[in-house]
Amino acid sequence: MVTRPTLLALGLLLLAGAARIWIFGVVEVRTASMLPTLTVGETWLYLRYGTIGLGDVVVLEVPGEEGVLHVKRVTGLSGDEVELAHGRFYLNGSMVGGAVEPLQWPGEGCRMEEGQGAHERLGERAWLSIVGGEHPRGIVEAGAIWALGDNRPRSSDSRHWGAVPLEKVRGKLTKRLWGGQDCGA
């Protein structure tokens, strides 16, 4: 005979499994493509529902790389004009971000790296990007997003894959759980 506590425990396990499938997921940052915002080894919770907006950091699959999760920033939505010129990102003809300035950040293995950075903002979201790269002007097709890494010189992103269909977006990062590099104060 199955006891009531056993049934309750089984019900909670089923509920937790269903929530993991339909409501949230967990992803580990595996590359330096989002430095300095996210570090290699950080583990994040992401929500599988809600609207995706400019500046959000999302988990996505790339067409042709099924099962491989990437973490990138949404920098263009359906119908937006996107371009990278002289290392700077332009959205609908306007440069995103302020002046380029020298920047240092802890890279992989806590080795200090140097480059050129710019403070960027889309809507309510603001972040620091390591500038670089080129991509000709184009329009994001309907039902897709344009996604870039914050570390543009070291990111494989929409410049290489093209726009990402919305059905390939798995969710939006919401909460850092643990991990990442501990490079000291």
TAHU-V459488 format. One record per residue. RES is the residue in three letters. SS is DSSP state (H for helix, E for strand, - for the rest). NEAR is the number of other ideal C-beta (glycine too) atoms within 12 Angstrom. D_LAST is the distance of its C-alpha to the last C-alpha in whole Angstrom. Layout:
RES | SS | NEAR | D_LAST
RES | SS | NEAR | D_LAST
This chain:
MET | - | 5 | 57
VAL | - | 10 | 54
THR | - | 9 | 52
ARG | H | 10 | 51
PRO | H | 10 | 47
THR | H | 12 | 47
LEU | H | 13 | 48
LEU | H | 13 | 46
ALA | H | 14 | 43
LEU | H | 15 | 45
GLY | H | 15 | 45
LEU | H | 14 | 41
LEU | H | 14 | 40
LEU | H | 14 | 42
LEU | H | 15 | 41
ALA | H | 15 | 37
GLY | H | 14 | 38
ALA | H | 14 | 40
ALA | H | 18 | 37
ARG | H | 18 | 35
ILE | H | 13 | 37
TRP | H | 15 | 38
ILE | - | 19 | 35
PHE | E | 26 | 32
GLY | E | 30 | 30
VAL | E | 27 | 27
VAL | E | 36 | 26
GLU | E | 26 | 23
VAL | - | 35 | 21
ARG | - | 23 | 23
THR | - | 27 | 22
ALA | H | 34 | 20
SER | H | 36 | 22
MET | H | 41 | 20
LEU | - | 39 | 17
PRO | - | 32 | 15
THR | - | 34 | 16
LEU | - | 35 | 16
THR | - | 33 | 15
VAL | - | 29 | 17
GLY | - | 26 | 18
GLU | E | 28 | 17
THR | E | 24 | 20
TRP | E | 33 | 22
LEU | E | 23 | 25
TYR | E | 33 | 28
LEU | E | 27 | 31
ARG | - | 25 | 34
TYR | - | 16 | 36
GLY | - | 16 | 36
THR | - | 16 | 36
ILE | - | 37 | 34
GLY | - | 21 | 33
LEU | - | 32 | 31
GLY | - | 33 | 28
ASP | - | 31 | 27
VAL | E | 39 | 25
VAL | E | 43 | 28
VAL | E | 38 | 29
LEU | E | 41 | 32
GLU | E | 26 | 34
VAL | - | 28 | 36
PRO | - | 19 | 40
GLY | - | 13 | 41
GLU | - | 15 | 37
GLU | - | 13 | 38
GLY | - | 10 | 36
VAL | - | 19 | 33
LEU | E | 27 | 30
HIS | E | 38 | 28
VAL | E | 46 | 26
LYS | E | 45 | 26
ARG | E | 45 | 27
VAL | E | 41 | 30
THR | E | 47 | 31
GLY | E | 40 | 35
LEU | E | 33 | 37
SER | - | 21 | 41
GLY | - | 18 | 43
ASP | - | 30 | 40
GLU | E | 23 | 40
VAL | E | 39 | 37
GLU | E | 30 | 37
LEU | E | 34 | 34
ALA | E | 19 | 35
HIS | - | 17 | 33
GLY | - | 23 | 30
ARG | E | 30 | 30
PHE | E | 46 | 31
TYR | E | 28 | 34
LEU | E | 33 | 35
ASN | - | 22 | 39
GLY | - | 14 | 39
SER | E | 16 | 36
MET | E | 24 | 33
VAL | - | 35 | 30
GLY | - | 31 | 27
GLY | - | 16 | 27
ALA | - | 14 | 27
VAL | - | 23 | 25
GLU | E | 17 | 22
PRO | E | 14 | 20
LEU | E | 26 | 17
GLN | E | 18 | 14
TRP | E | 29 | 12
PRO | E | 23 | 11
GLY | - | 26 | 14
GLU | H | 22 | 16
GLY | H | 14 | 15
CYS | H | 18 | 12
ARG | - | 15 | 14
MET | E | 17 | 13
GLU | E | 24 | 16
GLU | E | 16 | 18
GLY | E | 28 | 21
GLN | E | 25 | 22
GLY | E | 31 | 21
ALA | E | 29 | 23
HIS | E | 23 | 22
GLU | E | 32 | 25
ARG | E | 22 | 26
LEU | E | 31 | 29
GLY | - | 19 | 31
GLU | - | 10 | 28
ARG | E | 26 | 25
ALA | E | 19 | 23
TRP | E | 32 | 20
LEU | E | 29 | 19
SER | E | 45 | 21
ILE | E | 39 | 21
VAL | - | 35 | 25
GLY | - | 29 | 28
GLY | - | 32 | 31
GLU | - | 18 | 34
HIS | E | 30 | 37
PRO | E | 14 | 40
ARG | E | 19 | 41
GLY | E | 22 | 42
ILE | E | 21 | 42
VAL | - | 31 | 41
GLU | - | 21 | 44
ALA | - | 13 | 45
GLY | - | 16 | 43
ALA | E | 30 | 40
ILE | E | 40 | 36
TRP | E | 46 | 35
ALA | E | 45 | 31
LEU | E | 51 | 28
GLY | - | 41 | 25
ASP | - | 45 | 22
ASN | E | 38 | 22
ARG | H | 41 | 25
PRO | H | 28 | 26
ARG | H | 26 | 25
SER | - | 34 | 26
SER | - | 26 | 30
ASP | - | 39 | 31
SER | H | 40 | 34
ARG | H | 29 | 35
HIS | H | 25 | 36
TRP | H | 27 | 37
GLY | - | 25 | 38
ALA | - | 35 | 38
VAL | E | 38 | 37
PRO | E | 24 | 40
LEU | H | 24 | 39
GLU | H | 14 | 40
LYS | H | 30 | 37
VAL | E | 38 | 35
ARG | E | 34 | 34
GLY | E | 33 | 32
LYS | E | 32 | 29
LEU | E | 39 | 25
THR | E | 22 | 25
LYS | E | 18 | 22
ARG | E | 22 | 19
LEU | E | 19 | 20
TRP | E | 15 | 17
GLY | E | 18 | 16
GLY | - | 25 | 14
GLN | - | 22 | 12
ASP | - | 14 | 9
CYS | - | 20 | 7
GLY | - | 7 | 4
ALA | - | 4 | 0
